Amino acid sequence: MVTAKGMLFENLGSDPVAEMLKNPKKNIDMGALTKDHLRNALKACQEHRPEGVIFTTMTHLSCSSVCEALKLPFVITHLVPMAPTSEHAPPVFGTADTWFSWTAHLKWRVFETMAFQMHKKAVQTVRAEFGLGAMSESPILAARRMQVPLIMGYTSALCPRPKDWPEAARITGQWVDSEQEAASSSSQLPQDVSLFLQSAEESGTQVIFVTFGSLLAQCQEIKQFEKLMEALSTAITQAGARALIATKGCEHFAIPGSVQALQQAGKVLLVPGFLPHGAIMSRCLAVICHGGSGTVHTALRAGAVVVVIPGRRGVIDQTFWGARVQRSGVGFGPVCSDMLSVKPRALQSVMEALLKNSEGMKSAAKTMAAFMQSEGGAAEAAEISLTHFAAHPAPTQSS
Protein backbone atom coordinates (compact mmCIF):
# COMPACT_ATOMS: atom_id res chain seq x y z
CA MET A 1 0.00 0.00 0.00
CA VAL A 2 2.86 2.38 0.84
CA THR A 3 4.78 1.97 -2.43
CA ALA A 4 1.56 2.00 -4.49
CA LYS A 5 0.93 5.54 -3.24
CA GLY A 6 4.34 6.76 -4.36
CA MET A 7 6.11 6.56 -0.99
CA LEU A 8 9.38 4.81 -0.23
CA PHE A 9 9.39 1.69 1.90
CA GLU A 10 12.80 0.66 3.17
CA ASN A 11 13.51 -2.82 4.51
CA LEU A 12 15.94 -2.28 7.38
CA GLY A 13 16.72 -5.96 7.93
CA SER A 14 15.43 -8.88 9.97
CA ASP A 15 12.18 -8.52 11.90
CA PRO A 16 12.87 -9.66 15.51
CA VAL A 17 9.23 -10.59 16.13
CA ALA A 18 9.10 -12.70 12.95
CA GLU A 19 12.39 -14.36 13.90
CA MET A 20 11.05 -15.16 17.37
CA LEU A 21 7.86 -16.68 15.99
CA LYS A 22 9.72 -18.69 13.37
CA ASN A 23 11.98 -20.28 15.97
CA PRO A 24 10.71 -19.68 19.54
CA LYS A 25 13.65 -21.56 21.09
CA LYS A 26 16.29 -19.46 19.36
CA ASN A 27 17.86 -16.54 21.23
CA ILE A 28 17.56 -13.38 19.14
CA ASP A 29 20.63 -11.11 19.14
CA MET A 30 18.77 -7.81 19.52
CA GLY A 31 22.01 -5.84 19.66
CA ALA A 32 23.14 -7.05 16.24
CA LEU A 33 19.68 -6.49 14.74
CA THR A 34 19.49 -2.97 16.17
CA LYS A 35 22.90 -2.03 14.76
CA ASP A 36 21.91 -3.36 11.32
CA HIS A 37 18.63 -1.44 11.42
CA LEU A 38 20.36 1.81 12.39
CA ARG A 39 23.06 1.58 9.73
CA ASN A 40 20.56 0.59 7.03
CA ALA A 41 18.24 3.44 8.04
CA LEU A 42 21.07 5.97 7.84
CA LYS A 43 22.12 4.69 4.42
CA ALA A 44 18.53 4.89 3.11
CA CYS A 45 17.93 8.40 4.44
CA GLN A 46 21.25 9.69 3.09
CA GLU A 47 20.47 8.19 -0.32
CA HIS A 48 16.86 9.35 -0.66
CA ARG A 49 16.79 12.52 1.49
CA PRO A 50 13.11 12.15 2.47
CA GLU A 51 10.89 14.99 3.65
CA GLY A 52 10.16 12.92 6.74
CA VAL A 53 10.25 9.41 8.16
CA ILE A 54 7.37 7.21 9.35
CA PHE A 55 8.57 4.80 12.01
CA THR A 56 6.84 1.68 13.27
CA THR A 57 6.90 0.66 16.94
CA MET A 58 10.23 -1.17 16.96
CA THR A 59 12.09 0.93 14.40
CA HIS A 60 11.40 4.12 16.34
CA LEU A 61 13.22 2.71 19.37
CA SER A 62 16.26 1.72 17.34
CA CYS A 63 16.40 4.23 14.50
CA SER A 64 15.19 7.67 15.64
CA SER A 65 18.87 8.60 16.11
CA VAL A 66 19.11 8.72 12.31
CA CYS A 67 16.57 11.55 12.22
CA GLU A 68 18.51 13.34 14.94
CA ALA A 69 21.72 13.06 12.92
CA LEU A 70 20.15 14.24 9.64
CA LYS A 71 17.66 16.66 11.25
CA LEU A 72 14.68 14.89 9.69
CA PRO A 73 11.14 15.13 11.10
CA PHE A 74 9.40 11.87 11.92
CA VAL A 75 6.15 10.38 13.16
CA ILE A 76 5.60 7.12 15.02
CA THR A 77 2.96 4.56 14.08
CA HIS A 78 1.49 1.72 16.13
CA LEU A 79 -1.20 -0.93 15.65
CA VAL A 80 -1.90 -1.07 19.40
CA PRO A 81 -2.28 1.61 22.10
CA MET A 82 1.23 2.86 22.85
CA ALA A 83 0.78 6.04 24.88
CA PRO A 84 0.78 5.82 28.69
CA THR A 85 -2.61 6.13 30.35
CA SER A 86 -4.20 5.48 33.73
CA GLU A 87 -7.06 3.64 32.03
CA HIS A 88 -5.18 0.47 31.07
CA ALA A 89 -1.74 -1.11 31.13
CA PRO A 90 0.41 -1.69 28.00
CA PRO A 91 -0.98 -4.42 25.69
CA VAL A 92 2.03 -6.61 26.48
CA PHE A 93 0.47 -7.25 29.89
CA GLY A 94 -2.17 -9.68 28.65
CA THR A 95 -5.62 -8.10 28.70
CA ALA A 96 -4.05 -4.83 29.97
CA ASP A 97 -6.74 -4.56 32.64
CA THR A 98 -5.73 -2.81 35.85
CA TRP A 99 -7.52 -2.12 39.11
CA PHE A 100 -5.83 1.17 39.97
CA SER A 101 -4.51 4.10 37.94
CA TRP A 102 -1.17 3.98 39.75
CA THR A 103 -0.61 0.35 38.75
CA ALA A 104 -1.30 1.25 35.13
CA HIS A 105 1.26 4.06 35.25
CA LEU A 106 3.78 1.77 36.94
CA LYS A 107 3.37 -0.87 34.22
CA TRP A 108 3.79 1.74 31.48
CA ARG A 109 7.00 2.96 33.14
CA VAL A 110 8.34 -0.58 33.45
CA PHE A 111 7.43 -1.39 29.84
CA GLU A 112 9.03 1.75 28.39
CA THR A 113 12.18 1.30 30.48
CA MET A 114 12.56 -2.32 29.39
CA ALA A 115 11.97 -1.43 25.74
CA PHE A 116 14.67 1.26 25.91
CA GLN A 117 17.18 -0.95 27.73
CA MET A 118 16.73 -3.68 25.11
CA HIS A 119 18.17 -1.37 22.42
CA LYS A 120 20.24 1.11 24.44
CA LYS A 121 23.74 -0.40 24.25
CA ALA A 122 23.59 -1.05 20.51
CA VAL A 123 22.11 2.38 19.78
CA GLN A 124 24.80 4.14 21.82
CA THR A 125 27.49 2.26 19.89
CA VAL A 126 26.16 3.29 16.47
CA ARG A 127 25.40 6.86 17.60
CA ALA A 128 29.15 7.23 18.16
CA GLU A 129 29.67 6.18 14.52
CA PHE A 130 27.23 8.93 13.50
CA GLY A 131 29.15 11.52 15.52
CA LEU A 132 26.34 11.85 18.06
CA GLY A 133 26.77 11.97 21.81
CA ALA A 134 25.26 9.51 24.23
CA MET A 135 21.48 9.64 24.67
CA SER A 136 20.40 11.62 27.72
CA GLU A 137 16.89 10.15 27.60
CA SER A 138 15.06 7.31 25.89
CA PRO A 139 13.68 7.83 22.36
CA ILE A 140 10.19 7.38 23.82
CA LEU A 141 10.57 10.27 26.28
CA ALA A 142 12.33 12.41 23.68
CA ALA A 143 9.50 11.96 21.18
CA ARG A 144 6.94 12.76 23.87
CA ARG A 145 8.81 15.93 24.85
CA MET A 146 8.95 17.03 21.19
CA GLN A 147 5.23 16.24 20.75
CA VAL A 148 5.95 13.91 17.85
CA PRO A 149 2.64 12.51 16.51
CA LEU A 150 1.80 8.98 17.67
CA ILE A 151 -0.52 7.59 14.99
CA MET A 152 -2.42 4.46 15.94
CA GLY A 153 -4.04 2.34 13.23
CA TYR A 154 -6.85 0.61 15.07
CA THR A 155 -10.52 1.38 15.65
CA SER A 156 -11.63 3.42 18.64
CA ALA A 157 -14.77 1.25 18.69
CA LEU A 158 -12.64 -1.53 20.19
CA CYS A 159 -10.35 0.63 22.29
CA PRO A 160 -11.64 4.18 22.90
CA ARG A 161 -9.20 7.06 23.22
CA PRO A 162 -8.19 7.50 26.88
CA LYS A 163 -9.15 10.84 28.41
CA ASP A 164 -5.62 11.49 29.67
CA TRP A 165 -3.79 11.07 26.37
CA PRO A 166 -1.79 14.00 24.94
CA GLU A 167 -2.99 15.74 21.80
CA ALA A 168 -0.15 14.14 19.82
CA ALA A 169 -1.66 10.66 20.32
CA ARG A 170 -4.16 9.99 17.54
CA ILE A 171 -6.38 7.00 16.70
CA THR A 172 -7.23 6.94 12.99
CA GLY A 173 -8.90 3.57 12.50
CA GLN A 174 -7.53 0.63 10.50
CA TRP A 175 -5.21 1.47 7.62
CA VAL A 176 -6.82 0.00 4.54
CA ASP A 177 -6.26 0.56 0.84
CA SER A 178 -9.84 0.93 -0.41
CA GLU A 179 -8.93 -0.37 -3.88
CA GLN A 180 -7.28 -3.49 -2.46
CA GLU A 181 -10.18 -3.98 -0.06
CA ALA A 182 -12.69 -3.82 -2.90
CA ALA A 183 -10.60 -6.22 -4.99
CA SER A 184 -10.38 -8.70 -2.10
CA SER A 185 -14.13 -8.53 -1.44
CA SER A 186 -14.95 -9.25 -5.07
CA SER A 187 -12.22 -11.85 -5.65
CA GLN A 188 -13.23 -15.12 -7.21
CA LEU A 189 -12.99 -17.91 -4.67
CA PRO A 190 -11.52 -21.35 -5.39
CA GLN A 191 -14.29 -23.63 -6.65
CA ASP A 192 -14.24 -25.94 -3.61
CA VAL A 193 -14.52 -22.96 -1.24
CA SER A 194 -17.33 -21.40 -3.27
CA LEU A 195 -19.31 -24.65 -3.33
CA PHE A 196 -18.73 -25.19 0.41
CA LEU A 197 -20.08 -21.73 1.27
CA GLN A 198 -22.98 -22.07 -1.16
CA SER A 199 -23.99 -25.43 0.29
CA ALA A 200 -23.95 -24.02 3.83
CA GLU A 201 -26.02 -21.00 2.81
CA GLU A 202 -28.60 -23.18 1.06
CA SER A 203 -28.94 -25.42 4.13
CA GLY A 204 -29.06 -22.50 6.56
CA THR A 205 -25.90 -23.67 8.34
CA GLN A 206 -23.48 -21.11 9.74
CA VAL A 207 -19.83 -21.20 8.62
CA ILE A 208 -16.89 -20.47 10.91
CA PHE A 209 -13.70 -19.38 9.11
CA VAL A 210 -10.44 -20.32 10.86
CA THR A 211 -7.19 -18.56 10.02
CA PHE A 212 -4.01 -18.30 12.06
CA GLY A 213 -1.92 -16.81 9.26
CA SER A 214 1.81 -17.45 9.43
CA LEU A 215 1.51 -18.49 13.09
CA LEU A 216 0.10 -21.84 11.98
CA ALA A 217 3.67 -22.74 11.03
CA GLN A 218 4.33 -23.08 14.77
CA CYS A 219 2.90 -26.58 14.37
CA GLN A 220 6.38 -27.97 13.85
CA GLU A 221 5.31 -31.54 14.53
CA ILE A 222 2.55 -33.57 12.89
CA LYS A 223 1.02 -34.32 16.31
CA GLN A 224 0.60 -30.60 17.04
CA PHE A 225 -1.10 -30.04 13.69
CA GLU A 226 -3.37 -33.07 14.11
CA LYS A 227 -4.39 -32.05 17.63
CA LEU A 228 -5.24 -28.51 16.54
CA MET A 229 -7.20 -29.57 13.44
CA GLU A 230 -9.14 -32.18 15.40
CA ALA A 231 -9.94 -29.72 18.19
CA LEU A 232 -11.18 -27.05 15.78
CA SER A 233 -13.15 -29.40 13.53
CA THR A 234 -14.78 -31.29 16.40
CA ALA A 235 -15.73 -28.20 18.41
CA ILE A 236 -17.24 -26.33 15.47
CA THR A 237 -19.18 -29.20 13.91
CA GLN A 238 -20.52 -30.58 17.20
CA ALA A 239 -21.82 -27.11 17.98
CA GLY A 240 -23.80 -27.25 14.73
CA ALA A 241 -21.72 -25.14 12.34
CA ARG A 242 -19.36 -25.86 9.46
CA ALA A 243 -15.63 -25.17 9.55
CA LEU A 244 -13.60 -23.57 6.75
CA ILE A 245 -9.96 -23.82 7.86
CA ALA A 246 -6.98 -22.15 6.17
CA THR A 247 -3.91 -24.39 6.48
CA LYS A 248 -1.38 -22.41 4.46
CA GLY A 249 2.10 -23.17 5.78
CA CYS A 250 1.23 -26.70 6.90
CA GLU A 251 0.52 -28.28 3.52
CA HIS A 252 3.21 -30.90 4.20
CA PHE A 253 1.19 -32.42 7.05
CA ALA A 254 -1.35 -35.16 6.39
CA ILE A 255 -4.97 -34.49 7.38
CA PRO A 256 -6.03 -36.54 10.44
CA GLY A 257 -8.49 -39.36 9.72
CA SER A 258 -11.26 -37.88 11.89
CA VAL A 259 -11.01 -34.57 10.04
CA GLN A 260 -11.00 -36.36 6.67
CA ALA A 261 -14.30 -38.00 7.64
CA LEU A 262 -15.84 -34.62 8.49
CA GLN A 263 -14.47 -33.19 5.25
CA GLN A 264 -16.03 -36.02 3.22
CA ALA A 265 -19.34 -35.34 4.99
CA GLY A 266 -19.18 -31.72 3.83
CA LYS A 267 -18.90 -30.33 7.36
CA VAL A 268 -15.27 -29.24 7.19
CA LEU A 269 -13.04 -27.91 4.42
CA LEU A 270 -9.29 -27.49 4.82
CA VAL A 271 -7.77 -25.10 2.27
CA PRO A 272 -3.96 -25.02 1.87
CA GLY A 273 -3.60 -22.13 -0.58
CA PHE A 274 -4.08 -18.37 -0.47
CA LEU A 275 -7.58 -17.16 0.36
CA PRO A 276 -8.99 -13.64 -0.18
CA HIS A 277 -10.17 -12.82 3.33
CA GLY A 278 -12.58 -10.09 2.27
CA ALA A 279 -14.59 -12.39 0.02
CA ILE A 280 -14.82 -15.10 2.69
CA MET A 281 -15.26 -13.25 5.98
CA SER A 282 -18.34 -11.35 4.83
CA ARG A 283 -20.08 -14.70 4.19
CA CYS A 284 -19.21 -16.27 7.55
CA LEU A 285 -20.80 -15.87 10.94
CA ALA A 286 -17.46 -15.71 12.70
CA VAL A 287 -13.70 -15.79 12.26
CA ILE A 288 -11.46 -17.75 14.61
CA CYS A 289 -7.99 -16.20 14.53
CA HIS A 290 -4.83 -15.66 16.56
CA GLY A 291 -5.83 -12.16 17.59
CA GLY A 292 -3.37 -10.05 15.63
CA SER A 293 -4.55 -6.50 15.05
CA GLY A 294 -4.77 -6.86 11.27
CA THR A 295 -6.87 -10.03 11.20
CA VAL A 296 -9.17 -8.89 14.02
CA HIS A 297 -9.86 -5.57 12.31
CA THR A 298 -10.31 -7.12 8.86
CA ALA A 299 -12.85 -9.60 10.23
CA LEU A 300 -14.80 -6.93 12.10
CA ARG A 301 -14.68 -4.62 9.10
CA ALA A 302 -16.34 -7.46 7.13
CA GLY A 303 -19.08 -7.69 9.76
CA ALA A 304 -17.94 -11.04 11.18
CA VAL A 305 -17.87 -12.00 14.84
CA VAL A 306 -14.32 -12.67 16.12
CA VAL A 307 -13.13 -15.55 18.32
CA VAL A 308 -9.53 -15.16 19.50
CA ILE A 309 -7.27 -18.13 20.20
CA PRO A 310 -3.83 -16.54 20.71
CA GLY A 311 -1.24 -17.99 18.39
CA ARG A 312 1.55 -17.95 20.93
CA ARG A 313 1.71 -17.21 24.62
CA GLY A 314 3.13 -13.76 25.34
CA VAL A 315 2.92 -12.26 21.83
CA ILE A 316 2.41 -8.51 22.18
CA ASP A 317 -1.23 -7.82 21.34
CA GLN A 318 -3.18 -11.04 20.79
CA THR A 319 -4.59 -11.52 24.30
CA PHE A 320 -5.29 -7.79 24.46
CA TRP A 321 -7.46 -7.81 21.32
CA GLY A 322 -9.17 -10.99 22.47
CA ALA A 323 -10.29 -9.24 25.64
CA ARG A 324 -11.37 -6.17 23.67
CA VAL A 325 -13.63 -8.04 21.23
CA GLN A 326 -15.33 -9.83 24.11
CA ARG A 327 -15.80 -6.62 26.09
CA SER A 328 -17.28 -4.92 23.01
CA GLY A 329 -19.82 -7.71 22.45
CA VAL A 330 -18.47 -8.63 19.01
CA GLY A 331 -16.65 -11.83 19.90
CA PHE A 332 -14.99 -14.12 22.41
CA GLY A 333 -11.49 -14.32 23.73
CA PRO A 334 -8.95 -15.18 24.60
CA VAL A 335 -10.36 -18.72 24.56
CA CYS A 336 -7.09 -20.24 25.82
CA SER A 337 -3.46 -19.25 26.39
CA ASP A 338 -2.29 -20.32 22.91
CA MET A 339 -3.47 -22.30 19.91
CA LEU A 340 -1.43 -25.40 20.76
CA SER A 341 -3.27 -25.82 24.07
CA VAL A 342 -6.87 -25.35 22.87
CA LYS A 343 -9.36 -27.77 24.44
CA PRO A 344 -12.17 -29.05 22.16
CA ARG A 345 -14.80 -28.90 24.90
CA ALA A 346 -13.95 -25.32 25.89
CA LEU A 347 -14.04 -24.20 22.27
CA GLN A 348 -17.29 -26.08 21.66
CA SER A 349 -18.89 -24.18 24.57
CA VAL A 350 -17.83 -20.92 22.95
CA MET A 351 -19.23 -22.05 19.59
CA GLU A 352 -22.54 -23.03 21.20
CA ALA A 353 -22.78 -19.63 22.92
CA LEU A 354 -22.01 -17.94 19.61
CA LEU A 355 -24.68 -19.86 17.68
CA LYS A 356 -27.23 -19.29 20.45
CA ASN A 357 -26.66 -15.53 20.28
CA SER A 358 -25.74 -15.35 16.59
CA GLU A 359 -28.29 -12.71 15.59
CA GLY A 360 -27.35 -10.28 18.35
CA MET A 361 -23.60 -10.74 17.94
CA LYS A 362 -23.77 -10.52 14.16
CA SER A 363 -25.79 -7.32 14.48
CA ALA A 364 -23.19 -5.87 16.86
CA ALA A 365 -20.39 -6.83 14.46
CA LYS A 366 -22.18 -5.16 11.54
CA THR A 367 -22.70 -2.00 13.60
CA MET A 368 -18.99 -1.92 14.38
CA ALA A 369 -18.17 -2.54 10.71
CA ALA A 370 -20.23 0.51 9.73
CA PHE A 371 -18.39 2.64 12.30
CA MET A 372 -15.01 1.39 11.06
CA GLN A 373 -15.94 2.33 7.50
CA SER A 374 -16.52 5.90 8.70
CA GLU A 375 -13.08 6.29 10.32
CA GLY A 376 -10.32 8.23 8.57
CA GLY A 377 -7.88 5.34 8.41
CA ALA A 378 -4.83 5.58 6.15
CA ALA A 379 -5.91 8.92 4.65
CA GLU A 380 -6.08 10.53 8.09
CA ALA A 381 -2.73 9.01 9.08
CA ALA A 382 -1.16 10.42 5.91
CA GLU A 383 -2.64 13.87 6.57
CA ILE A 384 -1.27 13.93 10.13
CA SER A 385 2.18 12.89 8.86
CA LEU A 386 2.34 15.40 6.01
CA THR A 387 1.12 18.23 8.23
CA HIS A 388 3.86 17.45 10.75
CA PHE A 389 6.53 17.22 8.05
CA ALA A 390 5.45 20.56 6.57
CA ALA A 391 5.63 22.21 9.99
CA HIS A 392 9.13 20.82 10.59
CA PRO A 393 10.84 20.90 7.17
CA ALA A 394 13.97 18.84 6.64
CA PRO A 395 17.13 20.71 5.62
CA THR A 396 17.79 20.94 1.89
CA GLN A 397 20.68 19.06 0.26
CA SER A 398 22.76 22.24 0.07
CA SER A 399 22.27 23.11 3.74
N, C-alpha and C positions, 0 to 999 in steps of 0.2 A: 504493500500500500504506500509506503514511504517513497520508494523509487518511482512508482507509477505517477506520483504527483510532482516529480521533478526535483526531489530532495535527495541528498546524498546519505546513503546508509553505509557505515564503515564497520566491518567485522574486526573487532579488536583482539580476537583470539578465542581460546577455549572458554566455554560457559561453565563455571564451577558447579552450578546447580545441576546442569545436564550431566556433567561428569560424575557427580555424586549419585544421581539416579541410575546411571548406566552401570556403575559398579559400587554399590553401597559399602562394600568392605574395604575399598581402596582409600588410602589417606590422600586427600587433595593438598598439594603444595600451594596454598593460597599466596604465599610470598612470591613465588615464581610467576603465577598467573597475574598477580597485580602488577609486577614489573613489566611483563609483556604488554598488558593492557595500556599502561601509561606510555610506554615507548611507542606503541602502535598509534595511540591517540595523538601524540605529539607529531608524529610523522604525517598522519592524515590531515591534521589542522594546518601544518606548515605547507603542505602540498596544495590544499584546496582553499585556504583562507576563507572560511565560512563567515557569514554574518552573525552566526550564533550557533550554539551547540545544545542539542536536546539529549540529556542524560537519562538513562534508566536507573533503577534503584541501586544496583551494584556498581555500575560504571561511575556514578556520581562519587561514591566513596573513594574509588581508586583513581579517578582521572580528572577531578575538578582542578587539580594543580596545573594541568595543561592550559586551562582557561586563564588561570592566574598568570602563568608565564607569558602567554600571548595576548593578554588583556581582552579576552573574548567573553561576551555575555553568554549566559546559559540558563536553561530551565531544567527542572527535575521532574521526571514522570514516574508514576507508580500505578500498579493495578490493584493495590490494596491501600487501606488508610495508613499513611506514614507521617502524620503530624501528631505530636503529643497532645493528649486530651485527658481530662479527668473522667470522661464518660466510658472509656474502655481501654484495656491494655493493648499492646502491640499484637497484631495477628499471629505472631510466632508463638504466643502463649495460648495455644489451643483455641477455645471459643472466644478468648479475649474478654470474657466477663470479669467483673471485679466488684467487690462489695463496697469499697470505699474509694473516694477520689484520690486519697494519698497513696493507696496501693497502686492505682493506675499510673500516677506520676512516677512512682518508684520503679515500676516495671519499664516505663518508657526510658528512664534514665539508665537503667541497667542495659536495656537493649541497645541504645545508641552508643553507650560506652564500649560494649562488646563488639559492635559492628566496626567502630573506629579502631579498636585495638587489633582486630583481625587483619587490617590493612596497613596499620601505622608504620611499622618498621620498613616494609617494602617501599611505601610511598616516600618516606623520609630519604631513603637511599637514592631513589630516582630524582627526587626534588634537587638533590645536590648536583646531579648530572645536568639539570636544567639551569643551574645557577641560582636556585631559590634557597632561602633559609629554611630552617626547621619550622614546622607548623606550630603555631602558638595555641591553636584550638582545632577541634575536629571539623571536617568539611560540613558536617550536619549543622553545627552551631554557627559556622561562618556563613553558610547559605541563609540560615534563619536571620542572622544579624543584618545581612544585605537585602533581606526581603525578596529573595529569589523565588519566583513562582513554583509552587508544588502542584503539579497537574495530575489529578487522579482519575484514571479511566475506568470507573465503575459506576453503577447506578446508585443514586441517593435513595432510591426506593428500597434497596436492600440494607444500606448503611447510611442513614441520614447524616448530614453535616453537623458535627459537634458545635455547640454554642460557643465554646471557648477557643475555637481555631482562629489563627491570624488570617487577615485578608488575603495573604499570599497563597493560602491553601485553597485549592479549587477542585470541585468534583464536576466533571463534564459529562459523565455517562460513558458507556462503552464506546471504544473507538472502532468504528465499522466503516468500511468502504461500501457505500450504497450500491455501486455498480456490481461489486463482487457479491454482495449480499443478495441482490436480485438474481444474479446468475446462478448462485448456489440454490436459491429457492426454486428456480425453474429448471434445474438440471435434470436430465433424463436419468432415471435410476436403473441399475442393473435389472434385467428381466426377472430374476428370481426374487429380488427385493420388492419390485413393483407388484408381482403376483402375490407375494406374502401379505403385503399391506392391503391389497385389494380384497383378498380372501377374508382377512380379519374385519375389514369394514363391512363387507357384505353379510357377515355372520353376526355383526354387532359386538365383536370381541375387541377389547382394548389391547393395544400394543405397547410394550415397554422397550425402549431403545437403550442398549447398554454400550457405553464407550468409555474406555479408560485411556485412550490415546496412546502415546509412547510409553506410558507407565505400565502397560500390559506386559512389556518386555521384561518386567521384573520377575515374571514367571520363568525362572531360569531352569527349572526342572519340570519334567512332564507331570509329576505328581501335583505340583503346585497349580499348573494349568488345569488339570483334570478336576481337582478339588474346587477351583473357582468356577469353572464352567458348570459343573454339576450343582453347585450351590445356587448359582444364578438361575439356571434352567428350572430346577426343582421348585425353588421359592416362587418364581413368577408364574409358572404353569399351574401349580397347585392352588395358587390364589385365584386362578381363573382368567389369567391374561396370557398373551403370547409374547415371546421374547425374541427380539432382533438384536443379535450380539455382534459387535465389530471385533474381529480378532486379528487385525493387522499387527504384524510384528511377531505373531506366534503361529504363522502358517506351517512351520516345521513340526508342530505337535499334532499328534493324531487326536481325533475327536473321541471322547469317552463313549463307551457303548450305550450308557443310559441316555446320553444327550443325542446320540444318533437315532435312538428309538423315538425320542420326542421330535426330532427334526423330520423323520419319516412320517410322523403323524401330523405334520404341519403346524406344530405348536411352537417350535423353535427354529430359528434360522441363524446359522453362524456365517458371517461374511468376512473373508480374509482381505479383500482389497479396499481401495479408497472409497469412501462414501460421502456424498455431499450432505453435510449435516442439515443445512437449511431445508432441503427438500424432504428430509425424513422426519425431523423433529416436529414440524408443524402438523404431521399426520399421526403423531403418537401422543398417548395420554401423558407419559412421563419419560424422563431421561435419567438413567442411573449412570453416574460418572464419578470421577475421582475428586471433584470439587475444586479444580483449578478455576481461576477467575474467568478465563476465556470460555470454557465449555459451559460453566454455570450461566453466564450472561447470554451466550448464544442460545441455549435451551429456553431460558426465560423470555428472550426476545422473540422466540418462535411460538410462545404461548404454551410451552410444555411445563408440567410440574417437574421438579428436580429432586432426585434422591441421591445423597452424597455418601459414597463409600470411599474414604480417603485412600489414595493410591499407596501412600507410604507414611508410616508413623513419623511425625515431626516435620513434614514438609510445610513450608512457610504458611500458606493460606488455606489449605484444603479443609481442615477442621473448622476454621473461622467461617468460611462460606457455608459449610454445612449447617452450622448453628444459625446463620443469618437467614437461610431459606426457610428453615423450620419456624423461626421466630416471626417471619413475615407471612406465614400461612401459605407458602407456595411450594412446599416440599418437606422432606425429612432429612435429618442428618445431624451429626455424623452417625451412620448406622452402626459402625464398629471402628476400631482403631486403625485398621488398614485392610486393603482388599484381600490379603492372603490369610486373614483370620476371620472372614465373614462366616457367620453361622446360618445355614439354610432356614432354620425355624425362626430366627430373629428377623431375617429379611422377609420371610413369608408373612409374618405379622405386620410388617410395614406395608407390604403389597396389599394385604387384606384391608388395612386401614385406608390406604389410598383408593382402592376400588370402591369401598363403602362410601367415601366422601368425594368421589371423582368429580361430580358436577360442581361442588363448591370450590374445590382446589383448582380445577381447570378454569373456572371463572376468575379466581384470584390471579392465576398465572396470566390470563389474557388481559386483565386489568393492568398488571405490571408491565406486560409487553407493550401496551398502548402508551404507558408513561415513558418507557424506555425509548420508544420511537420519537417522543417529543423532546428528548434531551439533546443538547448541542453536540455531544460526542467529539469526533475527530476535528470537525470544523471549528468548534469552540476552543479546543486545545491548540489548534494552529493559530487562531486569532490571539490567544493569550501569549503564545510564544513570540509571534511576530511583533506584537505591541511592545513586549519587553525588549526585544532586540533593537527595535527602532528607538526606544528611549535610552538605550545604552549601546550606542554604535561601536563596533569594533574599529580599531585603528586601520587606516588604509595601508597598502603595501609600502608606500613611500615613507610613511611615518614610523 
